[in-house]
Amino acid sequence: MADAMYAPVVTRFLSYDVQLDEVSSAYCRTIMALPEMQEWIEAARQEPNEIDELDVEF
């Protein structure tokens, strides 16, 4: 899944609503449709909103 290494860039384009040409938009749709990408998104949704270890004062 070599193309998925660009998944963070694709998600930023989508998150920031970057206007892309049709070829780039098609690439983003392809990456987002990959089963591995869908698994990654679902795993992220399952993560807690807060992590106790990050709330500890140093």
PDB file of N, CA, C, O and CB in Angstrom:
ATOM      1  N   MET A   1       0.841  -1.180   0.000  1.00  0.00           N
ATOM      2  CA  MET A   1       0.000   0.000   0.000  1.00  0.00           C
ATOM      3  C   MET A   1       0.892   1.251   0.000  1.00  0.00           C
ATOM      4  O   MET A   1       0.823   2.065   0.921  1.00  0.00           O
ATOM      5  CB  MET A   1      -0.960  -0.006   1.226  1.00  0.00           C
ATOM      6  N   ALA A   2       1.698   1.392  -1.000  1.00  0.00           N
ATOM      7  CA  ALA A   2       2.649   2.497  -1.066  1.00  0.00           C
ATOM      8  C   ALA A   2       1.959   3.854  -1.128  1.00  0.00           C
ATOM      9  O   ALA A   2       2.458   4.816  -0.544  1.00  0.00           O
ATOM     10  CB  ALA A   2       3.551   2.329  -2.266  1.00  0.00           C
ATOM     11  N   ASP A   3       0.823   3.959  -1.823  1.00  0.00           N
ATOM     12  CA  ASP A   3       0.145   5.243  -1.953  1.00  0.00           C
ATOM     13  C   ASP A   3      -0.370   5.769  -0.621  1.00  0.00           C
ATOM     14  O   ASP A   3      -0.487   6.982  -0.443  1.00  0.00           O
ATOM     15  CB  ASP A   3      -0.998   5.122  -2.924  1.00  0.00           C
ATOM     16  N   ALA A   4      -0.677   4.887   0.309  1.00  0.00           N
ATOM     17  CA  ALA A   4      -1.265   5.321   1.574  1.00  0.00           C
ATOM     18  C   ALA A   4      -0.284   6.106   2.433  1.00  0.00           C
ATOM     19  O   ALA A   4      -0.692   6.739   3.406  1.00  0.00           O
ATOM     20  CB  ALA A   4      -1.768   4.125   2.344  1.00  0.00           C
ATOM     21  N   MET A   5       1.019   6.077   2.088  1.00  0.00           N
ATOM     22  CA  MET A   5       1.949   6.860   2.886  1.00  0.00           C
ATOM     23  C   MET A   5       1.656   8.350   2.754  1.00  0.00           C
ATOM     24  O   MET A   5       2.181   9.146   3.531  1.00  0.00           O
ATOM     25  CB  MET A   5       3.389   6.565   2.470  1.00  0.00           C
ATOM     26  N   TYR A   6       0.843   8.737   1.801  1.00  0.00           N
ATOM     27  CA  TYR A   6       0.460  10.131   1.633  1.00  0.00           C
ATOM     28  C   TYR A   6      -0.891  10.431   2.271  1.00  0.00           C
ATOM     29  O   TYR A   6      -1.448  11.511   2.072  1.00  0.00           O
ATOM     30  CB  TYR A   6       0.426  10.485   0.163  1.00  0.00           C
ATOM     31  N   ALA A   7      -1.407   9.499   3.022  1.00  0.00           N
ATOM     32  CA  ALA A   7      -2.704   9.668   3.658  1.00  0.00           C
ATOM     33  C   ALA A   7      -2.772  10.918   4.533  1.00  0.00           C
ATOM     34  O   ALA A   7      -3.797  11.600   4.502  1.00  0.00           O
ATOM     35  CB  ALA A   7      -3.027   8.453   4.485  1.00  0.00           C
ATOM     36  N   PRO A   8      -1.747  11.259   5.308  1.00  0.00           N
ATOM     37  CA  PRO A   8      -1.843  12.487   6.117  1.00  0.00           C
ATOM     38  C   PRO A   8      -2.013  13.745   5.273  1.00  0.00           C
ATOM     39  O   PRO A   8      -2.710  14.676   5.676  1.00  0.00           O
ATOM     40  CB  PRO A   8      -0.608  12.632   6.982  1.00  0.00           C
ATOM     41  N   VAL A   9      -1.382  13.774   4.112  1.00  0.00           N
ATOM     42  CA  VAL A   9      -1.532  14.929   3.228  1.00  0.00           C
ATOM     43  C   VAL A   9      -2.955  14.976   2.682  1.00  0.00           C
ATOM     44  O   VAL A   9      -3.570  16.041   2.625  1.00  0.00           O
ATOM     45  CB  VAL A   9      -0.504  14.874   2.068  1.00  0.00           C
ATOM     46  N   VAL A  10      -3.469  13.827   2.285  1.00  0.00           N
ATOM     47  CA  VAL A  10      -4.841  13.758   1.773  1.00  0.00           C
ATOM     48  C   VAL A  10      -5.817  14.232   2.840  1.00  0.00           C
ATOM     49  O   VAL A  10      -6.712  15.027   2.549  1.00  0.00           O
ATOM     50  CB  VAL A  10      -5.190  12.318   1.323  1.00  0.00           C
ATOM     51  N   THR A  11      -5.659  13.761   4.060  1.00  0.00           N
ATOM     52  CA  THR A  11      -6.597  14.168   5.112  1.00  0.00           C
ATOM     53  C   THR A  11      -6.494  15.663   5.408  1.00  0.00           C
ATOM     54  O   THR A  11      -7.496  16.295   5.742  1.00  0.00           O
ATOM     55  CB  THR A  11      -6.339  13.366   6.393  1.00  0.00           C
ATOM     56  N   ARG A  12      -5.302  16.233   5.290  1.00  0.00           N
ATOM     57  CA  ARG A  12      -5.174  17.689   5.486  1.00  0.00           C
ATOM     58  C   ARG A  12      -5.866  18.453   4.368  1.00  0.00           C
ATOM     59  O   ARG A  12      -6.545  19.449   4.618  1.00  0.00           O
ATOM     60  CB  ARG A  12      -3.691  18.100   5.558  1.00  0.00           C
ATOM     61  N   PHE A  13      -5.695  17.988   3.138  1.00  0.00           N
ATOM     62  CA  PHE A  13      -6.407  18.639   2.035  1.00  0.00           C
ATOM     63  C   PHE A  13      -7.912  18.651   2.310  1.00  0.00           C
ATOM     64  O   PHE A  13      -8.582  19.665   2.113  1.00  0.00           O
ATOM     65  CB  PHE A  13      -6.110  17.920   0.694  1.00  0.00           C
ATOM     66  N   LEU A  14      -8.428  17.516   2.765  1.00  0.00           N
ATOM     67  CA  LEU A  14      -9.865  17.415   3.018  1.00  0.00           C
ATOM     68  C   LEU A  14     -10.273  18.225   4.247  1.00  0.00           C
ATOM     69  O   LEU A  14     -11.300  18.904   4.228  1.00  0.00           O
ATOM     70  CB  LEU A  14     -10.269  15.950   3.200  1.00  0.00           C
ATOM     71  N   SER A  15      -9.483  18.159   5.305  1.00  0.00           N
ATOM     72  CA  SER A  15      -9.807  18.895   6.531  1.00  0.00           C
ATOM     73  C   SER A  15      -9.814  20.400   6.323  1.00  0.00           C
ATOM     74  O   SER A  15     -10.663  21.108   6.866  1.00  0.00           O
ATOM     75  CB  SER A  15      -8.824  18.542   7.621  1.00  0.00           C
ATOM     76  N   TYR A  16      -8.861  20.886   5.534  1.00  0.00           N
ATOM     77  CA  TYR A  16      -8.752  22.323   5.297  1.00  0.00           C
ATOM     78  C   TYR A  16      -9.524  22.774   4.071  1.00  0.00           C
ATOM     79  O   TYR A  16      -9.454  23.936   3.671  1.00  0.00           O
ATOM     80  CB  TYR A  16      -7.309  22.711   5.150  1.00  0.00           C
ATOM     81  N   ASP A  17     -10.265  21.840   3.476  1.00  0.00           N
ATOM     82  CA  ASP A  17     -11.102  22.142   2.308  1.00  0.00           C
ATOM     83  C   ASP A  17     -10.302  22.829   1.196  1.00  0.00           C
ATOM     84  O   ASP A  17     -10.733  23.829   0.621  1.00  0.00           O
ATOM     85  CB  ASP A  17     -12.282  23.027   2.722  1.00  0.00           C
ATOM     86  N   VAL A  18      -9.121  22.262   0.911  1.00  0.00           N
ATOM     87  CA  VAL A  18      -8.273  22.782  -0.154  1.00  0.00           C
ATOM     88  C   VAL A  18      -8.925  22.477  -1.494  1.00  0.00           C
ATOM     89  O   VAL A  18      -9.337  21.343  -1.741  1.00  0.00           O
ATOM     90  CB  VAL A  18      -6.843  22.176  -0.080  1.00  0.00           C
ATOM     91  N   GLN A  19      -9.019  23.463  -2.346  1.00  0.00           N
ATOM     92  CA  GLN A  19      -9.583  23.278  -3.676  1.00  0.00           C
ATOM     93  C   GLN A  19      -8.538  22.600  -4.560  1.00  0.00           C
ATOM     94  O   GLN A  19      -7.447  23.130  -4.767  1.00  0.00           O
ATOM     95  CB  GLN A  19     -10.037  24.639  -4.289  1.00  0.00           C
ATOM     96  N   LEU A  20      -8.884  21.426  -5.074  1.00  0.00           N
ATOM     97  CA  LEU A  20      -7.958  20.629  -5.870  1.00  0.00           C
ATOM     98  C   LEU A  20      -8.489  20.455  -7.283  1.00  0.00           C
ATOM     99  O   LEU A  20      -9.692  20.552  -7.527  1.00  0.00           O
ATOM    100  CB  LEU A  20      -7.719  19.262  -5.217  1.00  0.00           C
ATOM    101  N   ASP A  21      -7.570  20.196  -8.212  1.00  0.00           N
ATOM    102  CA  ASP A  21      -8.018  19.887  -9.569  1.00  0.00           C
ATOM    103  C   ASP A  21      -8.624  18.481  -9.574  1.00  0.00           C
ATOM    104  O   ASP A  21      -8.548  17.765  -8.576  1.00  0.00           O
ATOM    105  CB  ASP A  21      -6.835  19.994 -10.594  1.00  0.00           C
ATOM    106  N   GLU A  22      -9.213  18.096 -10.682  1.00  0.00           N
ATOM    107  CA  GLU A  22      -9.935  16.823 -10.737  1.00  0.00           C
ATOM    108  C   GLU A  22      -9.009  15.622 -10.525  1.00  0.00           C
ATOM    109  O   GLU A  22      -9.394  14.655  -9.867  1.00  0.00           O
ATOM    110  CB  GLU A  22     -10.649  16.690 -12.074  1.00  0.00           C
ATOM    111  N   VAL A  23      -7.817  15.676 -11.066  1.00  0.00           N
ATOM    112  CA  VAL A  23      -6.881  14.558 -10.896  1.00  0.00           C
ATOM    113  C   VAL A  23      -6.515  14.394  -9.420  1.00  0.00           C
ATOM    114  O   VAL A  23      -6.512  13.278  -8.900  1.00  0.00           O
ATOM    115  CB  VAL A  23      -5.602  14.780 -11.746  1.00  0.00           C
ATOM    116  N   SER A  24      -6.211  15.490  -8.754  1.00  0.00           N
ATOM    117  CA  SER A  24      -5.863  15.435  -7.330  1.00  0.00           C
ATOM    118  C   SER A  24      -7.056  15.012  -6.486  1.00  0.00           C
ATOM    119  O   SER A  24      -6.902  14.259  -5.524  1.00  0.00           O
ATOM    120  CB  SER A  24      -5.344  16.793  -6.853  1.00  0.00           C
ATOM    121  N   SER A  25      -8.235  15.487  -6.837  1.00  0.00           N
ATOM    122  CA  SER A  25      -9.452  15.089  -6.117  1.00  0.00           C
ATOM    123  C   SER A  25      -9.705  13.598  -6.267  1.00  0.00           C
ATOM    124  O   SER A  25     -10.083  12.926  -5.307  1.00  0.00           O
ATOM    125  CB  SER A  25     -10.667  15.882  -6.626  1.00  0.00           C
ATOM    126  N   ALA A  26      -9.498  13.084  -7.466  1.00  0.00           N
ATOM    127  CA  ALA A  26      -9.684  11.650  -7.698  1.00  0.00           C
ATOM    128  C   ALA A  26      -8.680  10.839  -6.887  1.00  0.00           C
ATOM    129  O   ALA A  26      -9.020   9.787  -6.347  1.00  0.00           O
ATOM    130  CB  ALA A  26      -9.546  11.321  -9.195  1.00  0.00           C
ATOM    131  N   TYR A  27      -7.445  11.325  -6.801  1.00  0.00           N
ATOM    132  CA  TYR A  27      -6.425  10.660  -5.996  1.00  0.00           C
ATOM    133  C   TYR A  27      -6.863  10.612  -4.530  1.00  0.00           C
ATOM    134  O   TYR A  27      -6.763   9.574  -3.877  1.00  0.00           O
ATOM    135  CB  TYR A  27      -5.063  11.385  -6.133  1.00  0.00           C
ATOM    136  N   CYS A  28      -7.349  11.746  -4.024  1.00  0.00           N
ATOM    137  CA  CYS A  28      -7.811  11.797  -2.635  1.00  0.00           C
ATOM    138  C   CYS A  28      -8.954  10.821  -2.401  1.00  0.00           C
ATOM    139  O   CYS A  28      -8.975  10.119  -1.390  1.00  0.00           O
ATOM    140  CB  CYS A  28      -8.251  13.216  -2.269  1.00  0.00           C
ATOM    141  N   ARG A  29      -9.890  10.772  -3.313  1.00  0.00           N
ATOM    142  CA  ARG A  29     -11.018   9.837  -3.166  1.00  0.00           C
ATOM    143  C   ARG A  29     -10.523   8.392  -3.165  1.00  0.00           C
ATOM    144  O   ARG A  29     -11.020   7.560  -2.406  1.00  0.00           O
ATOM    145  CB  ARG A  29     -12.050  10.044  -4.301  1.00  0.00           C
ATOM    146  N   THR A  30      -9.545   8.101  -4.017  1.00  0.00           N
ATOM    147  CA  THR A  30      -8.986   6.748  -4.088  1.00  0.00           C
ATOM    148  C   THR A  30      -8.318   6.379  -2.770  1.00  0.00           C
ATOM    149  O   THR A  30      -8.543   5.290  -2.242  1.00  0.00           O
ATOM    150  CB  THR A  30      -7.976   6.636  -5.247  1.00  0.00           C
ATOM    151  N   ILE A  31      -7.505   7.274  -2.243  1.00  0.00           N
ATOM    152  CA  ILE A  31      -6.818   7.008  -0.970  1.00  0.00           C
ATOM    153  C   ILE A  31      -7.840   6.824   0.154  1.00  0.00           C
ATOM    154  O   ILE A  31      -7.730   5.893   0.952  1.00  0.00           O
ATOM    155  CB  ILE A  31      -5.838   8.163  -0.622  1.00  0.00           C
ATOM    156  N   MET A  32      -8.822   7.704   0.213  1.00  0.00           N
ATOM    157  CA  MET A  32      -9.820   7.622   1.287  1.00  0.00           C
ATOM    158  C   MET A  32     -10.665   6.358   1.198  1.00  0.00           C
ATOM    159  O   MET A  32     -11.196   5.902   2.211  1.00  0.00           O
ATOM    160  CB  MET A  32     -10.725   8.839   1.252  1.00  0.00           C
ATOM    161  N   ALA A  33     -10.799   5.791   0.015  1.00  0.00           N
ATOM    162  CA  ALA A  33     -11.613   4.591  -0.164  1.00  0.00           C
ATOM    163  C   ALA A  33     -10.856   3.299   0.131  1.00  0.00           C
ATOM    164  O   ALA A  33     -11.469   2.234   0.205  1.00  0.00           O
ATOM    165  CB  ALA A  33     -12.143   4.547  -1.568  1.00  0.00           C
ATOM    166  N   LEU A  34      -9.547   3.371   0.300  1.00  0.00           N
ATOM    167  CA  LEU A  34      -8.777   2.165   0.583  1.00  0.00           C
ATOM    168  C   LEU A  34      -9.255   1.522   1.887  1.00  0.00           C
ATOM    169  O   LEU A  34      -9.501   2.219   2.871  1.00  0.00           O
ATOM    170  CB  LEU A  34      -7.272   2.490   0.664  1.00  0.00           C
ATOM    171  N   PRO A  35      -9.387   0.195   1.892  1.00  0.00           N
ATOM    172  CA  PRO A  35      -9.814  -0.474   3.137  1.00  0.00           C
ATOM    173  C   PRO A  35      -8.922  -0.142   4.321  1.00  0.00           C
ATOM    174  O   PRO A  35      -9.413   0.038   5.435  1.00  0.00           O
ATOM    175  CB  PRO A  35      -9.838  -1.975   2.938  1.00  0.00           C
ATOM    176  N   GLU A  36      -7.624  -0.062   4.095  1.00  0.00           N
ATOM    177  CA  GLU A  36      -6.705   0.257   5.192  1.00  0.00           C
ATOM    178  C   GLU A  36      -6.954   1.662   5.721  1.00  0.00           C
ATOM    179  O   GLU A  36      -6.844   1.910   6.922  1.00  0.00           O
ATOM    180  CB  GLU A  36      -5.247   0.121   4.730  1.00  0.00           C
ATOM    181  N   MET A  37      -7.284   2.557   4.840  1.00  0.00           N
ATOM    182  CA  MET A  37      -7.581   3.933   5.260  1.00  0.00           C
ATOM    183  C   MET A  37      -8.859   3.961   6.084  1.00  0.00           C
ATOM    184  O   MET A  37      -8.932   4.648   7.103  1.00  0.00           O
ATOM    185  CB  MET A  37      -7.713   4.869   4.033  1.00  0.00           C
ATOM    186  N   GLN A  38      -9.854   3.224   5.648  1.00  0.00           N
ATOM    187  CA  GLN A  38     -11.100   3.155   6.399  1.00  0.00           C
ATOM    188  C   GLN A  38     -10.872   2.553   7.789  1.00  0.00           C
ATOM    189  O   GLN A  38     -11.471   2.998   8.768  1.00  0.00           O
ATOM    190  CB  GLN A  38     -12.138   2.332   5.627  1.00  0.00           C
ATOM    191  N   GLU A  39     -10.007   1.542   7.869  1.00  0.00           N
ATOM    192  CA  GLU A  39      -9.666   0.951   9.174  1.00  0.00           C
ATOM    193  C   GLU A  39      -8.962   1.977  10.057  1.00  0.00           C
ATOM    194  O   GLU A  39      -9.244   2.060  11.253  1.00  0.00           O
ATOM    195  CB  GLU A  39      -8.767  -0.299   8.991  1.00  0.00           C
ATOM    196  N   TRP A  40      -8.058   2.752   9.488  1.00  0.00           N
ATOM    197  CA  TRP A  40      -7.314   3.762  10.231  1.00  0.00           C
ATOM    198  C   TRP A  40      -8.259   4.839  10.775  1.00  0.00           C
ATOM    199  O   TRP A  40      -8.131   5.274  11.920  1.00  0.00           O
ATOM    200  CB  TRP A  40      -6.234   4.399   9.335  1.00  0.00           C
ATOM    201  N   ILE A  41      -9.194   5.253   9.947  1.00  0.00           N
ATOM    202  CA  ILE A  41     -10.184   6.258  10.367  1.00  0.00           C
ATOM    203  C   ILE A  41     -11.050   5.718  11.494  1.00  0.00           C
ATOM    204  O   ILE A  41     -11.291   6.406  12.486  1.00  0.00           O
ATOM    205  CB  ILE A  41     -11.071   6.682   9.177  1.00  0.00           C
ATOM    206  N   GLU A  42     -11.512   4.489  11.339  1.00  0.00           N
ATOM    207  CA  GLU A  42     -12.355   3.893  12.378  1.00  0.00           C
ATOM    208  C   GLU A  42     -11.581   3.729  13.685  1.00  0.00           C
ATOM    209  O   GLU A  42     -12.124   3.974  14.762  1.00  0.00           O
ATOM    210  CB  GLU A  42     -12.899   2.533  11.911  1.00  0.00           C
ATOM    211  N   ALA A  43     -10.324   3.318  13.598  1.00  0.00           N
ATOM    212  CA  ALA A  43      -9.506   3.181  14.808  1.00  0.00           C
ATOM    213  C   ALA A  43      -9.337   4.539  15.494  1.00  0.00           C
ATOM    214  O   ALA A  43      -9.363   4.622  16.721  1.00  0.00           O
ATOM    215  CB  ALA A  43      -8.121   2.576  14.465  1.00  0.00           C
ATOM    216  N   ALA A  44      -9.166   5.587  14.713  1.00  0.00           N
ATOM    217  CA  ALA A  44      -9.037   6.928  15.286  1.00  0.00           C
ATOM    218  C   ALA A  44     -10.320   7.346  15.986  1.00  0.00           C
ATOM    219  O   ALA A  44     -10.276   7.993  17.032  1.00  0.00           O
ATOM    220  CB  ALA A  44      -8.676   7.946  14.199  1.00  0.00           C
ATOM    221  N   ARG A  45     -11.456   6.985  15.419  1.00  0.00           N
ATOM    222  CA  ARG A  45     -12.744   7.332  16.039  1.00  0.00           C
ATOM    223  C   ARG A  45     -12.933   6.614  17.365  1.00  0.00           C
ATOM    224  O   ARG A  45     -13.651   7.104  18.237  1.00  0.00           O
ATOM    225  CB  ARG A  45     -13.901   6.990  15.097  1.00  0.00           C
ATOM    226  N   GLN A  46     -12.299   5.462  17.526  1.00  0.00           N
ATOM    227  CA  GLN A  46     -12.436   4.679  18.750  1.00  0.00           C
ATOM    228  C   GLN A  46     -11.517   5.183  19.864  1.00  0.00           C
ATOM    229  O   GLN A  46     -11.684   4.796  21.020  1.00  0.00           O
ATOM    230  CB  GLN A  46     -12.143   3.218  18.464  1.00  0.00           C
ATOM    231  N   GLU A  47     -10.558   6.031  19.533  1.00  0.00           N
ATOM    232  CA  GLU A  47      -9.642   6.539  20.546  1.00  0.00           C
ATOM    233  C   GLU A  47     -10.372   7.490  21.486  1.00  0.00           C
ATOM    234  O   GLU A  47     -11.293   8.193  21.072  1.00  0.00           O
ATOM    235  CB  GLU A  47      -8.444   7.247  19.889  1.00  0.00           C
ATOM    236  N   PRO A  48      -9.963   7.510  22.743  1.00  0.00           N
ATOM    237  CA  PRO A  48     -10.602   8.445  23.684  1.00  0.00           C
ATOM    238  C   PRO A  48     -10.262   9.887  23.318  1.00  0.00           C
ATOM    239  O   PRO A  48      -9.208  10.165  22.746  1.00  0.00           O
ATOM    240  CB  PRO A  48     -10.159   8.146  25.139  1.00  0.00           C
ATOM    241  N   ASN A  49     -11.164  10.789  23.653  1.00  0.00           N
ATOM    242  CA  ASN A  49     -10.921  12.203  23.387  1.00  0.00           C
ATOM    243  C   ASN A  49      -9.848  12.774  24.290  1.00  0.00           C
ATOM    244  O   ASN A  49      -9.160  13.727  23.925  1.00  0.00           O
ATOM    245  CB  ASN A  49     -12.197  12.992  23.551  1.00  0.00           C
ATOM    246  N   GLU A  50      -9.706  12.192  25.467  1.00  0.00           N
ATOM    247  CA  GLU A  50      -8.704  12.654  26.420  1.00  0.00           C
ATOM    248  C   GLU A  50      -7.830  11.479  26.832  1.00  0.00           C
ATOM    249  O   GLU A  50      -8.308  10.354  26.977  1.00  0.00           O
ATOM    250  CB  GLU A  50      -9.371  13.306  27.658  1.00  0.00           C
ATOM    251  N   ILE A  51      -6.570  11.748  27.016  1.00  0.00           N
ATOM    252  CA  ILE A  51      -5.626  10.727  27.455  1.00  0.00           C
ATOM    253  C   ILE A  51      -5.067  11.182  28.799  1.00  0.00           C
ATOM    254  O   ILE A  51      -4.426  12.228  28.896  1.00  0.00           O
ATOM    255  CB  ILE A  51      -4.475  10.498  26.394  1.00  0.00           C
ATOM    256  N   ASP A  52      -5.318  10.384  29.831  1.00  0.00           N
ATOM    257  CA  ASP A  52      -4.932  10.750  31.193  1.00  0.00           C
ATOM    258  C   ASP A  52      -3.452  11.089  31.309  1.00  0.00           C
ATOM    259  O   ASP A  52      -3.091  12.028  32.018  1.00  0.00           O
ATOM    260  CB  ASP A  52      -5.268   9.627  32.144  1.00  0.00           C
ATOM    261  N   GLU A  53      -2.596  10.346  30.629  1.00  0.00           N
ATOM    262  CA  GLU A  53      -1.163  10.588  30.738  1.00  0.00           C
ATOM    263  C   GLU A  53      -0.795  11.994  30.273  1.00  0.00           C
ATOM    264  O   GLU A  53       0.192  12.562  30.740  1.00  0.00           O
ATOM    265  CB  GLU A  53      -0.394   9.555  29.929  1.00  0.00           C
ATOM    266  N   LEU A  54      -1.583  12.560  29.356  1.00  0.00           N
ATOM    267  CA  LEU A  54      -1.276  13.892  28.849  1.00  0.00           C
ATOM    268  C   LEU A  54      -1.761  14.986  29.790  1.00  0.00           C
ATOM    269  O   LEU A  54      -1.364  16.142  29.649  1.00  0.00           O
ATOM    270  CB  LEU A  54      -1.892  14.082  27.482  1.00  0.00           C
ATOM    271  N   ASP A  55      -2.611  14.637  30.741  1.00  0.00           N
ATOM    272  CA  ASP A  55      -3.141  15.622  31.671  1.00  0.00           C
ATOM    273  C   ASP A  55      -2.285  15.765  32.934  1.00  0.00           C
ATOM    274  O   ASP A  55      -2.560  16.629  33.766  1.00  0.00           O
ATOM    275  CB  ASP A  55      -4.551  15.249  32.053  1.00  0.00           C
ATOM    276  N   VAL A  56      -1.265  14.941  33.086  1.00  0.00           N
ATOM    277  CA  VAL A  56      -0.400  14.984  34.262  1.00  0.00           C
ATOM    278  C   VAL A  56       0.503  16.197  34.169  1.00  0.00           C
ATOM    279  O   VAL A  56       1.092  16.462  33.121  1.00  0.00           O
ATOM    280  CB  VAL A  56       0.436  13.687  34.392  1.00  0.00           C
ATOM    281  N   GLU A  57       0.612  16.927  35.256  1.00  0.00           N
ATOM    282  CA  GLU A  57       1.515  18.080  35.274  1.00  0.00           C
ATOM    283  C   GLU A  57       2.931  17.613  35.513  1.00  0.00           C
ATOM    284  O   GLU A  57       3.172  16.689  36.291  1.00  0.00           O
ATOM    285  CB  GLU A  57       1.097  19.097  36.352  1.00  0.00           C
ATOM    286  N   PHE A  58       3.868  18.259  34.839  1.00  0.00           N
ATOM    287  CA  PHE A  58       5.278  17.890  34.992  1.00  0.00           C
ATOM    288  C   PHE A  58       5.973  18.883  35.850  1.00  0.00           C
ATOM    289  O   PHE A  58       7.171  18.750  36.100  1.00  0.00           O
ATOM    290  CB  PHE A  58       5.976  17.786  33.651  1.00  0.00           C
TER     291      PHE A  58
END
